[in-house]
Amino acid sequence: MELLPEELAKTLPKLDEQEKNNKNDQIAYLRFYDPSSFWVWYVLEYDGVDTFFGLVRGDDVELGYFSLKELQDYKGSSGEGVKRDLDFQPTPLWEIWLELYS
């Protein structure tokens, strides 16, 4: 499965496009995950080339930038790569925070 088909990439907000919204009201449009760990990447914005901005749940939970290439190149402990959650629906960031901390 292709992590980010071109048609899907075109639908994502550009970097800083959601800045006008309160951080917790911003929308996560995609969810990537490592099936062999608890790491998850929620995409809020994309530069159209390689850089995402979003919420990352790894050793810590934080907002920040991450790379499509790094996600594509990553292999978890099982040897599998990162996958896109095909069932994920656009979700306000506040709902994701609640899910992570409840």
Summary of the structure (lengths in Angstrom):
residues: 102
radius of gyration: 13.0
end to end distance: 31.2
largest distance: 40.2
contacts: 256
relative contact order: 0.24
helix: 21%
strand: 32%
